[in-house]
Every structure is written in structure tokens, then in C-alpha cells.
Amino acid sequence: MSVLIIAEQQQSCLDEATLSAVSAGRQLGEVDILIAGHNVADIAVQAQQISGVRKVLLADASVYAHVLAETLAPLVVQLADSYSHIVAAATSFGKNLLPRVAALLDCAPVSDVTAIIDTQTFVRPIYAGNALQTVRCEQAKQLLTIRTTAFALAEITGGEAVIENIAAVAAPQLSRFIERSLTKSEHPELTTAKIVVSGGRGLGSAENFAALLNPLADTLNAAIGASRAAVDADYAPNDYQVGQTGKIVAPDLYIAIGVSGAIQHLAGMKDSKVIVAINKDAEAPIFKVADYGLVADLNTAVPELIQQIKAIIH
């Protein structure tokens, strides 16, 4: 079996999601990585060092400068004949690209894989993560997106992959890049942070959300998340949303403040190693998954928590 991993890059660096995809791919067979972009030779060298990678396919061309799914899919389709499995992370990038590739190959993709049983059998969550489905897919070519929090990061050491340059493939002019707006934050990136401080509708306002969560996140060097209810109420931007329709996180510590614990939110964070909940409603569903729960007024409890943490640190 041979596996093609579709790499992601962020600001001239290989994205950690790719390392999780490599870990999953190594359970299926020999792994090659596709790096598509413009002036990305340095990223190919990074990928070359990943343990267990056989080959790095480098498509360095201006047409891939912004790596649109519409331009990248024809390249993946052209490479597909040489691989039994095509794998991408279940990120916005992967979930945009893989279904398009699957349609062009007339294959059924298996999405959000959390475990690999064998080369044709996979486990994925359904019903907002409340059940696990085992899927056996007997088609000749398997296309998978994998949940990054379910697979360890592959080591970027000891690799001896060969870099092979490949030509760009003509693509239909279905879309064009206009602009990219990046959110600038002093806090760690949400999906890779070791600690996440998340706020819900119980915070009451955007001002209170910032006033309580920012100091706590600064103290813990944590990322900031939010429930869908908080995002819908404009307490926080969309890219803060954790949940089934937001980002999937599994940090070492997840602190939920004023979060009720709706099913769709729990689907995005219940794999966290330690969950702490602060809510004045003792019946809030979040307490059913929390390792530690505090029934208290968050406006009083959070400032006290910050003071206690600072006292310990200093």
C-alpha cells in the first residue's frame, strides 16, 4: 500500500496538521507527501526530515501560490493512480479539497477519521461525537480526512525522504484569489495550544468576554475559544468557535467559563485531557464531562482564579 499525504503550510512552515496526517498514513503503508505552493523549497526540506516519509513531491509554481482547492485538485487527481490512499487533515483546507478530489475520481471519501483498524476499515464520530461509527470501504482507492487530535504528531527528525520536483497541472479557472485576512493574536493558535480558555453566553457581553478571558489567557499563556452561542451573540469572532461547526481541540487543559455544554460544543472539546468548568448553573451539561467543576458567579470566580494562579507562579 502507498499513501499520499496532502501537506498544509502556514507562513512558510509546515503545519502541524500535516504531521498528524503522516502518523495516520504510516498505519496504512509507505508515505509520500505532496507540497504544492510557490517558493516553498524550504517547506519541502522540512518535510524531508519527517520520520517515515519515503518521498516529497514538490510542485513549486505560481499557480499554487494561494493553494486553492480548484487548482490543486487536478494535480492530486493526476498523482492518484500511484496511490492506494490519499489523506489530508480534517481542517478547513482538507475538508475543502478532498471531497472535490473524490468527486473527480468518482470515489466516496471517509471524513473525520479518528482510528484506523486496517487499510479498508476506519472509525469516525457521528451524532456530534456521541457515537462512533466503524466504516469499511472496499473501493480500490481510499480518500480520508483525519481528525488531527486523534493522531500523534510525526517526528521531524531522522527522515531521509527524496525530494522529487513535479510539474504543475492545468486547472479550470473556476475561482481566483482575492484577499486573505488573518486574525492577529498574542495568544497561541487555538487548535495547537496546550491550554485553552473558552467562554460562553454566560459571560453576558463582548466586553465582559474580553475583560475576563484575556487576563486569564495571558496568565496561563493559553489560547482563547468560544461556544457557538458566544460567537452568535458577537462576543467573539468566528475563528474562536470550538465545536462541531467550529474547531476541534484536545489540549492538556480546557477551562470552560460560562459555557452551558451544548452537544455541538462538547463534540469539539471533550477529548481534552483535563476539563475545568465554571458556571453558576449546577445543572449545566458541561459538568457531566468536566473533571473539575465550580458552581459560582464567574464574575467573581475568574478574577479570584487569576490572583491565585499569579500567586503560585510568583
For each residue, the residues with C-beta under 8 A, 3 or more apart:
1: 28 29 30 84 85 119
2: 29 30 31 32 82 83 84 85
3: 25 26 28 29 30 31 32 83 84 85 86 87
4: 32 33 34 57 76 79 80 82 83 85 86 87
5: 18 21 22 25 31 32 33 34 87 88
6: 21 34 72 76 86 87 88 94 97 98
7: 14 15 18 33 34 35 36 43 47
8: 14 15 17 18 88 89 91 93 94
9: 12 13 14 15 18 35 37 40 43 67
10: 13 15
11:
12: 9 40 42 43
13: 9 10 43 46
14: 7 8 9 18 19 43 46 47 156
15: 7 8 9 10 18 89 91
16: 19 20 148 153 192
17: 8 20 21 89 91 93 94 148 191
18: 5 7 8 9 14 15 21 22 33 47 89
19: 14 16 22 23 50 153 154 156
20: 16 17 23 24 89 146 148 149 150 151 152 153 154
21: 5 6 17 18 24 25 87 88 89 146 148 151
22: 5 18 19 25 26 31 33 50 52 53 154
23: 19 20 26 27 151 152 153 154
24: 20 21 27 28 87 113 116 144 146 151
25: 3 5 21 22 28 29 31 85 87
26: 3 22 23 31 52 154
27: 23 24 116
28: 1 3 24 25 84 85 87 116 119 142
29: 1 2 3 25 84 85 119
30: 1 2 3 54
31: 2 3 5 22 25 26 52 53 54
32: 2 3 4 5 53 54 55 56 57 83
33: 4 5 7 18 22 47 50 53 55 56 57 161
34: 4 5 6 7 57 59 75 76 79
35: 7 9 40 43 44 47 56 57 58 59 60
36: 7 40 59 64 67 72 75
37: 9 40 43 59 60 64 65 67
38: 60 61 62 64 65
39: 60
40: 9 12 35 36 37 43 44 58 60
41: 44 45 58 60
42: 12 45 46
43: 7 9 12 13 14 35 37 40 46 47
44: 35 40 41 47 48 56 58 60 163
45: 41 42 48 49 163
46: 13 14 42 43 49 50 156
47: 7 14 18 33 35 43 44 50 53 56 161
48: 44 45 53 56 159 160 161 162 163
49: 45 46 156 157 158 159 161
50: 19 22 33 46 47 53 154 155 156 159 161
51: 154 155 156 157 158 159
52: 22 26 31 154 159
53: 22 31 32 33 47 48 50 56 154 159 161
54: 30 31 32 161 162
55: 32 33 161 162 163 164
56: 32 33 35 44 47 48 53 161 162 163 164
57: 4 32 33 34 35 79 164 166
58: 35 40 41 44 163 164 165 166
59: 34 35 36 37 64 75 165 166 167 168
60: 35 37 38 39 40 41 44 64 165
61: 38 64 167 168
62: 38 65
63: 71 168 171
64: 36 37 38 59 60 61 67 71 72 75 168
65: 37 38 62 177
66: 177 180
67: 9 36 37 64 71 72 93
68: 71 72 175 176 177
69: 72 73 93 96 97 100
70: 73 100 171 172 174 175
71: 63 64 67 68 74 75 171
72: 6 36 64 67 68 69 75 76 97 171
73: 69 70 76 77 97 100 101 104 171
74: 71 77 78 104 169 170 171 172
75: 34 36 59 64 71 72 78 79 166 168 169 171
76: 4 6 34 72 73 79 80 86 97 101
77: 73 74 80 101 104 105
78: 74 75 81 169
79: 4 34 57 75 76 82 83 166
80: 4 76 77 83 86 101 105 141
81: 78
82: 2 4 79
83: 2 3 4 32 79 80 86 141
84: 1 2 3 28 29 119 140 141 142
85: 1 2 3 4 25 28 29 119 141 142 143 144
86: 3 4 6 76 80 83 98 101 141 142 143 144
87: 3 4 5 6 21 24 25 28 143 144 145 146
88: 5 6 8 21 91 93 94 97 98 144 145 146
89: 8 15 17 18 20 21 93 94 145 146 148
90: 94 95 111 112 113 145 146 147 148 248
91: 8 15 17 88 94 95 148 191
92: 95 96
93: 8 17 67 69 88 89 96 97
94: 6 8 17 88 89 90 91 97 98 145
95: 90 91 92 98 99 111 145
96: 69 92 93 99 100
97: 6 69 72 73 76 88 93 94 100 101
98: 6 86 88 94 95 101 102 109 111 143 144 145
99: 95 96 102 103 109
100: 69 70 73 96 97 103 104
101: 73 76 77 80 86 97 98 104 105 109 143
102: 98 99 105 107 108 109 143
103: 99 100 106
104: 73 74 77 100 101
105: 77 80 101 102 141 143
106: 103
107: 102 139 141 142 143
108: 102 137 139 143
109: 98 99 101 102 143 144 145
110: 113 122 124 135 137 142 143 144 145
111: 90 95 98 124 144 145
112: 90 124 125 145 146 147
113: 24 90 110 116 122 123 124 144 145 146 147 150
114: 123 124 125 132 146 147 150
115: 122 123 150
116: 24 27 28 113 121 122 123
117: 121 122 123 134
118: 121
119: 1 28 29 84 85 142
120: 136 137 138 142
121: 116 117 118 134 135 136 137
122: 110 113 115 116 117 134 135 137 144
123: 113 114 115 116 117 132 133 134 135
124: 110 111 112 113 114 132 133 135
125: 112 114 128 129 130 131 132 133 147 267
126: 129 130 131 132 133
127: 130 131
128: 125 244 263 264 266 267
129: 125 126 244 263 266 267 270
130: 125 126 127 263 267
131: 125 126 127
132: 114 123 124 125 126
133: 123 124 125 126
134: 117 121 122 123
135: 110 121 122 123 124
136: 120 121
137: 108 110 120 121 122 142
138: 120
139: 107 108 142
140: 84
141: 80 83 84 85 86 105 107
142: 28 84 85 86 107 110 119 120 137 139
143: 85 86 87 98 101 102 105 107 108 109 110
144: 24 85 86 87 88 98 109 110 111 113 122
145: 87 88 89 90 94 95 98 109 110 111 112 113
146: 20 21 24 87 88 89 90 112 113 114 150 151
147: 90 112 113 114 125 150 151 248
148: 16 17 20 21 89 90 91 151 191 248
149: 20 248 249 250 271
150: 20 113 114 115 146 147 271
151: 20 21 23 24 146 147 148
152: 20 23
153: 16 19 20 23
154: 19 20 22 23 26 50 51 52 53
155: 50 51 158
156: 14 19 46 49 50 51 159
157: 49 51
158: 49 51 155
159: 48 49 50 51 52 53 156
160: 48
161: 33 47 48 49 50 53 54 55 56
162: 48 54 55 56
163: 44 45 48 55 56 58
164: 55 56 57 58
165: 58 59 60
166: 57 58 59 75 79
167: 59 61
168: 59 61 63 64 75
169: 74 75 78
170: 74
171: 63 70 71 72 73 74 75 174
172: 70 74
173: 176
174: 70 171
175: 68 70
176: 68 173
177: 65 66 68 180
178:
179:
180: 66 177
181:
182:
183: 237 239
184:
185: 224
186: 218
187: 193 217 218 221 222 223 224
188: 192 193 194 221 222 223
189: 192 193 223
190: 193 196 223 224 225 239 240 242 247 249
191: 17 91 148 247 248 249
192: 16 188 189
193: 187 188 189 190 196 222 223 249 251
194: 188 251 252 253
195: 220 221 222 223 251 252 253 254 255
196: 190 193 222 223 224 225 242 249 251 253 254 255 269 272
197: 213 216 217 220 222 223 224 225 255 257
198: 224 225 226 227 242 254 255 256 257 259 269
199: 202 203 209 212 213 224 225 226 227 230 235 236 257 258 259
200: 203 226 227 229 230 256 257 258 259 260 265
201: 204 227 229 230 233 235 258 260
202: 199 257 258 259 260 279 280 281 298
203: 199 200 208 209 212 213 230 235 257 258 298
204: 201 208 258
205: 208 209 235
206: 209 210 233 234 235 236
207: 210 211
208: 203 204 205 211 212 299
209: 199 203 205 206 212 213 226 230 235 236
210: 206 207 213 214
211: 207 208 214 215
212: 199 203 208 209 215 216 257 298 299 302 303
213: 197 199 203 209 210 216 217 224 257 302
214: 210 211 217 218 224
215: 211 212 218 219 306
216: 197 212 213 219 220 222 255 257 302 305 306 309
217: 187 197 213 214 220 221 222 223 224
218: 186 187 214 215 221
219: 215 216 306 309 310 313
220: 195 197 216 217 253 309
221: 187 188 195 217 218
222: 187 188 193 195 196 197 216 217 253 255
223: 187 188 189 190 193 195 196 197 217 251
224: 185 187 190 196 197 198 199 213 214 217 236 240
225: 190 196 197 198 199 240 241 242 247 249 269
226: 198 199 200 209 230 231 235 236 240 241 242
227: 198 199 200 201 230 231 241 242 243 259 260 262 265
228: 231 232 241 243 245 246 262 264 265
229: 200 201 232 233 260 262
230: 199 200 201 203 209 226 227 233 235 236 240 258 259
231: 226 227 228 234 235 236 237 238 240 241 246
232: 228 229
233: 201 206 229 230
234: 206 231
235: 199 201 203 205 206 209 226 230 231
236: 199 206 209 224 226 230 231 240 241
237: 183 231 240
238: 231 241 246
239: 183 190 247
240: 190 224 225 226 230 231 236 237 246
241: 225 226 227 228 231 236 238 245 246 247
242: 190 196 198 225 226 227 246 247 248 249 265 268 269
243: 227 228 246 247 262 264 265 266 267 268 269
244: 128 129 263 264 265 267 268
245: 228 241 264
246: 228 231 238 240 241 242 243 268
247: 190 191 225 239 241 242 243 268
248: 90 147 148 149 191 242 267 268 269 271
249: 149 190 191 193 196 225 242 254 268 269 272
250: 149 269 271 272 273
251: 193 194 195 196 223 254 272 273
252: 194 195 272 273 274
253: 194 195 196 220 222 272 273 274 276
254: 195 196 198 249 251 269 272 274 275 276
255: 195 196 197 198 216 222 276 277 278
256: 198 200 259 261 269 275 276 277 278 279 286 290
257: 197 198 199 200 202 203 212 213 216 278 279 298 302
258: 199 200 201 202 203 204 230 278 279 298
259: 198 199 200 202 227 230 256 265 277 279 284 286
260: 200 201 202 227 229 265 279 281 284 285 286
261: 256 265 266 277 284 285 286 287 288 289
262: 227 228 229 243 265 266 285
263: 128 129 130 244 266 267 285
264: 128 228 243 244 245 267 268
265: 200 227 228 242 243 244 259 260 261 262 268 269
266: 128 129 243 261 262 263 269 270 285 286 289
267: 125 128 129 130 243 244 248 263 264 270
268: 242 243 244 246 247 248 249 264 265
269: 196 198 225 242 243 248 249 250 254 256 265 266 272 275
270: 129 266 267 275 289
271: 149 150 248 250
272: 196 249 250 251 252 253 254 269 275
273: 250 251 252 253
274: 252 253 254 291 292
275: 254 256 269 270 272 289 290 291 292
276: 253 254 255 256 290 291 292 293 294
277: 255 256 259 261 284 286 287 290 292 293 294
278: 255 256 257 258 293 294 296 298 301 302 305
279: 202 256 257 258 259 260 282 284 286 287 293 294 295 298
280: 202 295 296 297 298
281: 202 260 284 295
282: 279 287 295
283: 287
284: 259 260 261 277 279 281 287
285: 260 261 262 263 266 288 289
286: 256 259 260 261 266 277 279 289 290 293
287: 261 277 279 282 283 284 290 293
288: 261 285
289: 261 266 270 275 285 286
290: 256 275 276 277 286 287 293
291: 274 275 276
292: 274 275 276 277
293: 276 277 278 279 286 287 290
294: 276 277 278 279 301
295: 279 280 281 282
296: 278 280 300 301
297: 280 300 301
298: 202 203 212 257 258 278 279 280 301 302
299: 208 212 302 303
300: 296 297 303 304
301: 278 294 296 297 298 304 305
302: 212 213 216 257 278 298 299 305 306
303: 212 299 300 306 307
304: 300 301 307 308
305: 216 278 301 302 308 309
306: 215 216 219 302 303 309 310
307: 303 304 310 311
308: 304 305 311 312
309: 216 219 220 305 306 312 313
310: 219 306 307 313 314
311: 307 308 314
312: 308 309
313: 219 309 310
314: 310 311
